[in-house]
Amino acid sequence: MNPRLRGSAFIVLLAALSIVEGMGVRGIGMEPRCRCIKTESRRIGSYIQKVELFPPSPQCEDTEIIATMKRSGREICLEPTAPWVKKVIEKILAK
């Protein structure tokens, strides 16, 4: 292979790799932040369809608990320190 062509190919490869690396976490579809901005501590247990638990991660140092509501399908972040939320989590983890 021609040395000039080899050098050009190497530069193009480096440029492509730097672009992919620069995309970082967002480039693979993950948000580099917490999902929950505001949390709900009021008792809404009977209106919940499902609960998802997200442990702390490099993107978010908080444990996040997201409940999907039965009628609306709306997602609400629950306050992990609320006593009723702790009971819900204990039931989920016991299964």
Jmol script that loads the backbone (N, CA, C; Angstrom):
load data "model"
ATOM      1  N   MET A   1       0.843  -1.175   0.000  1.00  0.00           N
ATOM      2  CA  MET A   1       0.000   0.000   0.000  1.00  0.00           C
ATOM      3  C   MET A   1       0.890   1.241   0.000  1.00  0.00           C
ATOM      4  N   ASN A   2       0.489   2.219  -0.722  1.00  0.00           N
ATOM      5  CA  ASN A   2       1.202   3.474  -0.843  1.00  0.00           C
ATOM      6  C   ASN A   2       1.298   4.140   0.538  1.00  0.00           C
ATOM      7  N   PRO A   3       2.492   4.605   0.956  1.00  0.00           N
ATOM      8  CA  PRO A   3       2.645   5.235   2.271  1.00  0.00           C
ATOM      9  C   PRO A   3       1.747   6.459   2.462  1.00  0.00           C
ATOM     10  N   ARG A   4       1.557   7.205   1.407  1.00  0.00           N
ATOM     11  CA  ARG A   4       0.703   8.388   1.504  1.00  0.00           C
ATOM     12  C   ARG A   4      -0.762   7.990   1.751  1.00  0.00           C
ATOM     13  N   LEU A   5      -1.210   6.959   1.049  1.00  0.00           N
ATOM     14  CA  LEU A   5      -2.571   6.455   1.206  1.00  0.00           C
ATOM     15  C   LEU A   5      -2.763   5.855   2.598  1.00  0.00           C
ATOM     16  N   ARG A   6      -1.755   5.149   3.068  1.00  0.00           N
ATOM     17  CA  ARG A   6      -1.808   4.551   4.403  1.00  0.00           C
ATOM     18  C   ARG A   6      -1.917   5.648   5.472  1.00  0.00           C
ATOM     19  N   GLY A   7      -1.144   6.715   5.324  1.00  0.00           N
ATOM     20  CA  GLY A   7      -1.196   7.835   6.268  1.00  0.00           C
ATOM     21  C   GLY A   7      -2.557   8.519   6.258  1.00  0.00           C
ATOM     22  N   SER A   8      -3.113   8.712   5.062  1.00  0.00           N
ATOM     23  CA  SER A   8      -4.443   9.325   4.952  1.00  0.00           C
ATOM     24  C   SER A   8      -5.506   8.444   5.604  1.00  0.00           C
ATOM     25  N   ALA A   9      -5.426   7.144   5.384  1.00  0.00           N
ATOM     26  CA  ALA A   9      -6.387   6.216   5.982  1.00  0.00           C
ATOM     27  C   ALA A   9      -6.280   6.247   7.504  1.00  0.00           C
ATOM     28  N   PHE A  10      -5.060   6.345   8.009  1.00  0.00           N
ATOM     29  CA  PHE A  10      -4.842   6.394   9.455  1.00  0.00           C
ATOM     30  C   PHE A  10      -5.457   7.664  10.055  1.00  0.00           C
ATOM     31  N   ILE A  11      -5.293   8.791   9.381  1.00  0.00           N
ATOM     32  CA  ILE A  11      -5.850  10.061   9.858  1.00  0.00           C
ATOM     33  C   ILE A  11      -7.381  10.014   9.852  1.00  0.00           C
ATOM     34  N   VAL A  12      -7.963   9.447   8.801  1.00  0.00           N
ATOM     35  CA  VAL A  12      -9.425   9.317   8.732  1.00  0.00           C
ATOM     36  C   VAL A  12      -9.925   8.421   9.866  1.00  0.00           C
ATOM     37  N   LEU A  13      -9.219   7.336  10.138  1.00  0.00           N
ATOM     38  CA  LEU A  13      -9.588   6.430  11.223  1.00  0.00           C
ATOM     39  C   LEU A  13      -9.526   7.143  12.575  1.00  0.00           C
ATOM     40  N   LEU A  14      -8.466   7.910  12.813  1.00  0.00           N
ATOM     41  CA  LEU A  14      -8.351   8.660  14.065  1.00  0.00           C
ATOM     42  C   LEU A  14      -9.479   9.681  14.215  1.00  0.00           C
ATOM     43  N   ALA A  15      -9.817  10.352  13.130  1.00  0.00           N
ATOM     44  CA  ALA A  15     -10.900  11.339  13.177  1.00  0.00           C
ATOM     45  C   ALA A  15     -12.229  10.659  13.513  1.00  0.00           C
ATOM     46  N   ALA A  16     -12.485   9.520  12.889  1.00  0.00           N
ATOM     47  CA  ALA A  16     -13.730   8.789  13.162  1.00  0.00           C
ATOM     48  C   ALA A  16     -13.788   8.324  14.609  1.00  0.00           C
ATOM     49  N   LEU A  17     -12.686   7.825  15.133  1.00  0.00           N
ATOM     50  CA  LEU A  17     -12.653   7.370  16.523  1.00  0.00           C
ATOM     51  C   LEU A  17     -12.858   8.520  17.498  1.00  0.00           C
ATOM     52  N   SER A  18     -12.290   9.675  17.195  1.00  0.00           N
ATOM     53  CA  SER A  18     -12.463  10.812  18.104  1.00  0.00           C
ATOM     54  C   SER A  18     -13.905  11.314  18.093  1.00  0.00           C
ATOM     55  N   ILE A  19     -14.577  11.230  16.959  1.00  0.00           N
ATOM     56  CA  ILE A  19     -15.988  11.622  16.889  1.00  0.00           C
ATOM     57  C   ILE A  19     -16.840  10.668  17.717  1.00  0.00           C
ATOM     58  N   VAL A  20     -16.606   9.370  17.561  1.00  0.00           N
ATOM     59  CA  VAL A  20     -17.368   8.370  18.318  1.00  0.00           C
ATOM     60  C   VAL A  20     -17.108   8.532  19.807  1.00  0.00           C
ATOM     61  N   GLU A  21     -15.873   8.749  20.203  1.00  0.00           N
ATOM     62  CA  GLU A  21     -15.536   8.933  21.615  1.00  0.00           C
ATOM     63  C   GLU A  21     -16.176  10.200  22.155  1.00  0.00           C
ATOM     64  N   GLY A  22     -16.243  11.236  21.346  1.00  0.00           N
ATOM     65  CA  GLY A  22     -16.844  12.492  21.768  1.00  0.00           C
ATOM     66  C   GLY A  22     -18.345  12.390  21.980  1.00  0.00           C
ATOM     67  N   MET A  23     -18.984  11.413  21.343  1.00  0.00           N
ATOM     68  CA  MET A  23     -20.414  11.211  21.528  1.00  0.00           C
ATOM     69  C   MET A  23     -20.709  10.757  22.946  1.00  0.00           C
ATOM     70  N   GLY A  24     -19.790  10.046  23.546  1.00  0.00           N
ATOM     71  CA  GLY A  24     -19.911   9.627  24.941  1.00  0.00           C
ATOM     72  C   GLY A  24     -21.186   8.879  25.247  1.00  0.00           C
ATOM     73  N   VAL A  25     -21.709   9.108  26.424  1.00  0.00           N
ATOM     74  CA  VAL A  25     -22.884   8.392  26.903  1.00  0.00           C
ATOM     75  C   VAL A  25     -24.116   8.744  26.078  1.00  0.00           C
ATOM     76  N   ARG A  26     -24.286   9.991  25.709  1.00  0.00           N
ATOM     77  CA  ARG A  26     -25.456  10.384  24.924  1.00  0.00           C
ATOM     78  C   ARG A  26     -25.499   9.647  23.594  1.00  0.00           C
ATOM     79  N   GLY A  27     -24.368   9.337  23.034  1.00  0.00           N
ATOM     80  CA  GLY A  27     -24.317   8.671  21.749  1.00  0.00           C
ATOM     81  C   GLY A  27     -24.891   7.272  21.775  1.00  0.00           C
ATOM     82  N   ILE A  28     -24.929   6.640  22.934  1.00  0.00           N
ATOM     83  CA  ILE A  28     -25.486   5.299  23.011  1.00  0.00           C
ATOM     84  C   ILE A  28     -26.889   5.314  23.602  1.00  0.00           C
ATOM     85  N   GLY A  29     -27.507   6.480  23.702  1.00  0.00           N
ATOM     86  CA  GLY A  29     -28.893   6.579  24.100  1.00  0.00           C
ATOM     87  C   GLY A  29     -29.152   6.683  25.586  1.00  0.00           C
ATOM     88  N   MET A  30     -28.154   6.877  26.397  1.00  0.00           N
ATOM     89  CA  MET A  30     -28.359   7.003  27.833  1.00  0.00           C
ATOM     90  C   MET A  30     -28.188   8.459  28.246  1.00  0.00           C
ATOM     91  N   GLU A  31     -29.026   8.899  29.137  1.00  0.00           N
ATOM     92  CA  GLU A  31     -28.913  10.257  29.646  1.00  0.00           C
ATOM     93  C   GLU A  31     -27.913  10.290  30.797  1.00  0.00           C
ATOM     94  N   PRO A  32     -26.968  11.213  30.782  1.00  0.00           N
ATOM     95  CA  PRO A  32     -25.965  11.283  31.856  1.00  0.00           C
ATOM     96  C   PRO A  32     -26.450  12.101  33.050  1.00  0.00           C
ATOM     97  N   ARG A  33     -27.679  11.821  33.507  1.00  0.00           N
ATOM     98  CA  ARG A  33     -28.229  12.558  34.641  1.00  0.00           C
ATOM     99  C   ARG A  33     -29.305  11.708  35.303  1.00  0.00           C
ATOM    100  N   CYS A  34     -29.826  12.218  36.400  1.00  0.00           N
ATOM    101  CA  CYS A  34     -30.904  11.526  37.112  1.00  0.00           C
ATOM    102  C   CYS A  34     -32.214  11.630  36.327  1.00  0.00           C
ATOM    103  N   ARG A  35     -33.056  10.619  36.475  1.00  0.00           N
ATOM    104  CA  ARG A  35     -34.366  10.625  35.835  1.00  0.00           C
ATOM    105  C   ARG A  35     -35.354  11.502  36.603  1.00  0.00           C
ATOM    106  N   CYS A  36     -35.212  11.520  37.927  1.00  0.00           N
ATOM    107  CA  CYS A  36     -36.175  12.219  38.791  1.00  0.00           C
ATOM    108  C   CYS A  36     -35.661  13.594  39.192  1.00  0.00           C
ATOM    109  N   ILE A  37     -36.441  14.601  38.881  1.00  0.00           N
ATOM    110  CA  ILE A  37     -36.117  15.960  39.303  1.00  0.00           C
ATOM    111  C   ILE A  37     -36.886  16.277  40.581  1.00  0.00           C
ATOM    112  N   LYS A  38     -38.149  15.849  40.615  1.00  0.00           N
ATOM    113  CA  LYS A  38     -39.032  16.102  41.748  1.00  0.00           C
ATOM    114  C   LYS A  38     -39.620  14.765  42.198  1.00  0.00           C
ATOM    115  N   THR A  39     -39.783  14.569  43.506  1.00  0.00           N
ATOM    116  CA  THR A  39     -40.341  13.314  44.010  1.00  0.00           C
ATOM    117  C   THR A  39     -41.633  13.556  44.776  1.00  0.00           C
ATOM    118  N   GLU A  40     -42.453  12.526  44.824  1.00  0.00           N
ATOM    119  CA  GLU A  40     -43.747  12.577  45.508  1.00  0.00           C
ATOM    120  C   GLU A  40     -43.673  11.740  46.777  1.00  0.00           C
ATOM    121  N   SER A  41     -44.070  12.320  47.896  1.00  0.00           N
ATOM    122  CA  SER A  41     -44.047  11.574  49.156  1.00  0.00           C
ATOM    123  C   SER A  41     -45.452  11.248  49.658  1.00  0.00           C
ATOM    124  N   ARG A  42     -46.488  11.858  49.046  1.00  0.00           N
ATOM    125  CA  ARG A  42     -47.873  11.555  49.459  1.00  0.00           C
ATOM    126  C   ARG A  42     -48.227  10.121  49.090  1.00  0.00           C
ATOM    127  N   ARG A  43     -49.093   9.530  49.874  1.00  0.00           N
ATOM    128  CA  ARG A  43     -49.498   8.139  49.682  1.00  0.00           C
ATOM    129  C   ARG A  43     -50.382   8.011  48.431  1.00  0.00           C
ATOM    130  N   ILE A  44     -49.911   7.289  47.418  1.00  0.00           N
ATOM    131  CA  ILE A  44     -50.668   7.067  46.181  1.00  0.00           C
ATOM    132  C   ILE A  44     -50.677   5.587  45.806  1.00  0.00           C
ATOM    133  N   GLY A  45     -50.463   4.738  46.791  1.00  0.00           N
ATOM    134  CA  GLY A  45     -50.300   3.300  46.561  1.00  0.00           C
ATOM    135  C   GLY A  45     -51.378   2.624  45.745  1.00  0.00           C
ATOM    136  N   SER A  46     -52.651   2.976  45.959  1.00  0.00           N
ATOM    137  CA  SER A  46     -53.738   2.281  45.261  1.00  0.00           C
ATOM    138  C   SER A  46     -53.842   2.673  43.786  1.00  0.00           C
ATOM    139  N   TYR A  47     -53.182   3.724  43.380  1.00  0.00           N
ATOM    140  CA  TYR A  47     -53.241   4.187  41.996  1.00  0.00           C
ATOM    141  C   TYR A  47     -52.059   3.709  41.149  1.00  0.00           C
ATOM    142  N   ILE A  48     -51.162   2.950  41.753  1.00  0.00           N
ATOM    143  CA  ILE A  48     -49.939   2.533  41.065  1.00  0.00           C
ATOM    144  C   ILE A  48     -50.152   1.228  40.305  1.00  0.00           C
ATOM    145  N   GLN A  49     -49.720   1.226  39.048  1.00  0.00           N
ATOM    146  CA  GLN A  49     -49.774   0.024  38.217  1.00  0.00           C
ATOM    147  C   GLN A  49     -48.485  -0.773  38.343  1.00  0.00           C
ATOM    148  N   LYS A  50     -47.349  -0.083  38.241  1.00  0.00           N
ATOM    149  CA  LYS A  50     -46.061  -0.767  38.369  1.00  0.00           C
ATOM    150  C   LYS A  50     -45.039   0.176  38.983  1.00  0.00           C
ATOM    151  N   VAL A  51     -44.003  -0.421  39.565  1.00  0.00           N
ATOM    152  CA  VAL A  51     -42.937   0.346  40.212  1.00  0.00           C
ATOM    153  C   VAL A  51     -41.604  -0.138  39.672  1.00  0.00           C
ATOM    154  N   GLU A  52     -40.735   0.796  39.317  1.00  0.00           N
ATOM    155  CA  GLU A  52     -39.383   0.471  38.862  1.00  0.00           C
ATOM    156  C   GLU A  52     -38.385   1.080  39.835  1.00  0.00           C
ATOM    157  N   LEU A  53     -37.378   0.310  40.166  1.00  0.00           N
ATOM    158  CA  LEU A  53     -36.347   0.744  41.107  1.00  0.00           C
ATOM    159  C   LEU A  53     -35.031   0.863  40.354  1.00  0.00           C
ATOM    160  N   PHE A  54     -34.407   2.035  40.421  1.00  0.00           N
ATOM    161  CA  PHE A  54     -33.125   2.282  39.770  1.00  0.00           C
ATOM    162  C   PHE A  54     -32.092   2.599  40.847  1.00  0.00           C
ATOM    163  N   PRO A  55     -31.131   1.702  41.072  1.00  0.00           N
ATOM    164  CA  PRO A  55     -30.111   1.952  42.098  1.00  0.00           C
ATOM    165  C   PRO A  55     -29.156   3.065  41.660  1.00  0.00           C
ATOM    166  N   PRO A  56     -28.364   3.581  42.580  1.00  0.00           N
ATOM    167  CA  PRO A  56     -27.371   4.601  42.212  1.00  0.00           C
ATOM    168  C   PRO A  56     -26.455   4.091  41.095  1.00  0.00           C
ATOM    169  N   SER A  57     -26.034   5.006  40.247  1.00  0.00           N
ATOM    170  CA  SER A  57     -25.183   4.653  39.106  1.00  0.00           C
ATOM    171  C   SER A  57     -24.206   5.798  38.847  1.00  0.00           C
ATOM    172  N   PRO A  58     -23.291   5.618  37.896  1.00  0.00           N
ATOM    173  CA  PRO A  58     -22.377   6.723  37.563  1.00  0.00           C
ATOM    174  C   PRO A  58     -23.120   7.967  37.053  1.00  0.00           C
ATOM    175  N   GLN A  59     -24.310   7.770  36.457  1.00  0.00           N
ATOM    176  CA  GLN A  59     -25.077   8.904  35.946  1.00  0.00           C
ATOM    177  C   GLN A  59     -25.853   9.625  37.046  1.00  0.00           C
ATOM    178  N   CYS A  60     -26.221   8.889  38.118  1.00  0.00           N
ATOM    179  CA  CYS A  60     -27.032   9.480  39.187  1.00  0.00           C
ATOM    180  C   CYS A  60     -26.700   8.795  40.503  1.00  0.00           C
ATOM    181  N   GLU A  61     -26.344   9.571  41.508  1.00  0.00           N
ATOM    182  CA  GLU A  61     -25.944   8.994  42.797  1.00  0.00           C
ATOM    183  C   GLU A  61     -27.134   8.657  43.687  1.00  0.00           C
ATOM    184  N   ASP A  62     -28.356   9.002  43.248  1.00  0.00           N
ATOM    185  CA  ASP A  62     -29.560   8.752  44.043  1.00  0.00           C
ATOM    186  C   ASP A  62     -30.227   7.442  43.638  1.00  0.00           C
ATOM    187  N   THR A  63     -30.887   6.791  44.600  1.00  0.00           N
ATOM    188  CA  THR A  63     -31.774   5.683  44.276  1.00  0.00           C
ATOM    189  C   THR A  63     -33.059   6.308  43.764  1.00  0.00           C
ATOM    190  N   GLU A  64     -33.512   5.867  42.597  1.00  0.00           N
ATOM    191  CA  GLU A  64     -34.714   6.439  42.002  1.00  0.00           C
ATOM    192  C   GLU A  64     -35.809   5.384  41.929  1.00  0.00           C
ATOM    193  N   ILE A  65     -37.004   5.765  42.333  1.00  0.00           N
ATOM    194  CA  ILE A  65     -38.154   4.877  42.320  1.00  0.00           C
ATOM    195  C   ILE A  65     -39.220   5.550  41.470  1.00  0.00           C
ATOM    196  N   ILE A  66     -39.579   4.903  40.363  1.00  0.00           N
ATOM    197  CA  ILE A  66     -40.534   5.490  39.430  1.00  0.00           C
ATOM    198  C   ILE A  66     -41.774   4.608  39.368  1.00  0.00           C
ATOM    199  N   ALA A  67     -42.931   5.210  39.655  1.00  0.00           N
ATOM    200  CA  ALA A  67     -44.208   4.506  39.632  1.00  0.00           C
ATOM    201  C   ALA A  67     -44.988   4.916  38.388  1.00  0.00           C
ATOM    202  N   THR A  68     -45.604   3.927  37.733  1.00  0.00           N
ATOM    203  CA  THR A  68     -46.488   4.197  36.606  1.00  0.00           C
ATOM    204  C   THR A  68     -47.921   4.122  37.119  1.00  0.00           C
ATOM    205  N   MET A  69     -48.701   5.147  36.829  1.00  0.00           N
ATOM    206  CA  MET A  69     -50.068   5.235  37.331  1.00  0.00           C
ATOM    207  C   MET A  69     -51.017   4.382  36.491  1.00  0.00           C
ATOM    208  N   LYS A  70     -52.047   3.817  37.141  1.00  0.00           N
ATOM    209  CA  LYS A  70     -52.991   2.909  36.482  1.00  0.00           C
ATOM    210  C   LYS A  70     -53.773   3.585  35.360  1.00  0.00           C
ATOM    211  N   ARG A  71     -54.475   4.637  35.646  1.00  0.00           N
ATOM    212  CA  ARG A  71     -55.381   5.244  34.660  1.00  0.00           C
ATOM    213  C   ARG A  71     -54.662   6.032  33.576  1.00  0.00           C
ATOM    214  N   SER A  72     -53.751   6.872  33.980  1.00  0.00           N
ATOM    215  CA  SER A  72     -53.124   7.793  33.022  1.00  0.00           C
ATOM    216  C   SER A  72     -51.869   7.235  32.364  1.00  0.00           C
ATOM    217  N   GLY A  73     -51.219   6.260  33.008  1.00  0.00           N
ATOM    218  CA  GLY A  73     -49.948   5.754  32.493  1.00  0.00           C
ATOM    219  C   GLY A  73     -48.794   6.699  32.775  1.00  0.00           C
ATOM    220  N   ARG A  74     -49.087   7.767  33.498  1.00  0.00           N
ATOM    221  CA  ARG A  74     -48.076   8.775  33.835  1.00  0.00           C
ATOM    222  C   ARG A  74     -47.050   8.193  34.797  1.00  0.00           C
ATOM    223  N   GLU A  75     -45.803   8.597  34.644  1.00  0.00           N
ATOM    224  CA  GLU A  75     -44.734   8.150  35.535  1.00  0.00           C
ATOM    225  C   GLU A  75     -44.470   9.216  36.589  1.00  0.00           C
ATOM    226  N   ILE A  76     -44.400   8.771  37.848  1.00  0.00           N
ATOM    227  CA  ILE A  76     -44.159   9.680  38.968  1.00  0.00           C
ATOM    228  C   ILE A  76     -42.987   9.150  39.773  1.00  0.00           C
ATOM    229  N   CYS A  77     -42.076  10.033  40.115  1.00  0.00           N
ATOM    230  CA  CYS A  77     -40.942   9.663  40.958  1.00  0.00           C
ATOM    231  C   CYS A  77     -41.379   9.695  42.417  1.00  0.00           C
ATOM    232  N   LEU A  78     -41.077   8.617  43.130  1.00  0.00           N
ATOM    233  CA  LEU A  78     -41.458   8.517  44.532  1.00  0.00           C
ATOM    234  C   LEU A  78     -40.278   8.850  45.428  1.00  0.00           C
ATOM    235  N   GLU A  79     -40.576   9.423  46.573  1.00  0.00           N
ATOM    236  CA  GLU A  79     -39.553   9.774  47.563  1.00  0.00           C
ATOM    237  C   GLU A  79     -39.109   8.493  48.282  1.00  0.00           C
ATOM    238  N   PRO A  80     -37.850   8.071  48.094  1.00  0.00           N
ATOM    239  CA  PRO A  80     -37.377   6.810  48.687  1.00  0.00           C
ATOM    240  C   PRO A  80     -37.418   6.773  50.210  1.00  0.00           C
ATOM    241  N   THR A  81     -37.416   7.934  50.868  1.00  0.00           N
ATOM    242  CA  THR A  81     -37.404   7.945  52.332  1.00  0.00           C
ATOM    243  C   THR A  81     -38.804   7.953  52.943  1.00  0.00           C
ATOM    244  N   ALA A  82     -39.844   8.083  52.122  1.00  0.00           N
ATOM    245  CA  ALA A  82     -41.216   8.071  52.641  1.00  0.00           C
ATOM    246  C   ALA A  82     -41.529   6.673  53.189  1.00  0.00           C
ATOM    247  N   PRO A  83     -42.124   6.584  54.381  1.00  0.00           N
ATOM    248  CA  PRO A  83     -42.390   5.278  54.992  1.00  0.00           C
ATOM    249  C   PRO A  83     -43.212   4.333  54.114  1.00  0.00           C
ATOM    250  N   TRP A  84     -44.252   4.844  53.442  1.00  0.00           N
ATOM    251  CA  TRP A  84     -45.075   3.962  52.614  1.00  0.00           C
ATOM    252  C   TRP A  84     -44.305   3.469  51.394  1.00  0.00           C
ATOM    253  N   VAL A  85     -43.389   4.276  50.864  1.00  0.00           N
ATOM    254  CA  VAL A  85     -42.571   3.863  49.723  1.00  0.00           C
ATOM    255  C   VAL A  85     -41.599   2.768  50.162  1.00  0.00           C
ATOM    256  N   LYS A  86     -41.040   2.907  51.354  1.00  0.00           N
ATOM    257  CA  LYS A  86     -40.143   1.870  51.884  1.00  0.00           C
ATOM    258  C   LYS A  86     -40.860   0.530  51.985  1.00  0.00           C
ATOM    259  N   LYS A  87     -42.132   0.550  52.407  1.00  0.00           N
ATOM    260  CA  LYS A  87     -42.904  -0.698  52.507  1.00  0.00           C
ATOM    261  C   LYS A  87     -43.137  -1.318  51.134  1.00  0.00           C
ATOM    262  N   VAL A  88     -43.437  -0.484  50.145  1.00  0.00           N
ATOM    263  CA  VAL A  88     -43.637  -0.974  48.778  1.00  0.00           C
ATOM    264  C   VAL A  88     -42.362  -1.635  48.270  1.00  0.00           C
ATOM    265  N   ILE A  89     -41.226  -1.000  48.499  1.00  0.00           N
ATOM    266  CA  ILE A  89     -39.941  -1.540  48.049  1.00  0.00           C
ATOM    267  C   ILE A  89     -39.628  -2.853  48.764  1.00  0.00           C
ATOM    268  N   GLU A  90     -39.909  -2.927  50.059  1.00  0.00           N
ATOM    269  CA  GLU A  90     -39.683  -4.172  50.801  1.00  0.00           C
ATOM    270  C   GLU A  90     -40.494  -5.315  50.206  1.00  0.00           C
ATOM    271  N   LYS A  91     -41.753  -5.044  49.827  1.00  0.00           N
ATOM    272  CA  LYS A  91     -42.597  -6.073  49.211  1.00  0.00           C
ATOM    273  C   LYS A  91     -42.025  -6.521  47.867  1.00  0.00           C
ATOM    274  N   ILE A  92     -41.552  -5.559  47.089  1.00  0.00           N
ATOM    275  CA  ILE A  92     -40.985  -5.890  45.777  1.00  0.00           C
ATOM    276  C   ILE A  92     -39.731  -6.741  45.942  1.00  0.00           C
ATOM    277  N   LEU A  93     -38.859  -6.352  46.847  1.00  0.00           N
ATOM    278  CA  LEU A  93     -37.602  -7.079  47.045  1.00  0.00           C
ATOM    279  C   LEU A  93     -37.821  -8.453  47.667  1.00  0.00           C
ATOM    280  N   ALA A  94     -38.929  -8.632  48.386  1.00  0.00           N
ATOM    281  CA  ALA A  94     -39.222  -9.924  49.010  1.00  0.00           C
ATOM    282  C   ALA A  94     -39.662 -10.966  47.978  1.00  0.00           C
ATOM    283  N   LYS A  95     -40.137 -10.517  46.827  1.00  0.00           N
ATOM    284  CA  LYS A  95     -40.622 -11.448  45.785  1.00  0.00           C
ATOM    285  C   LYS A  95     -39.509 -12.196  45.128  1.00  0.00           C
TER     286      LYS A  95
END
end "model"
wireframe off; spacefill off
backbone 0.3
color backbone group
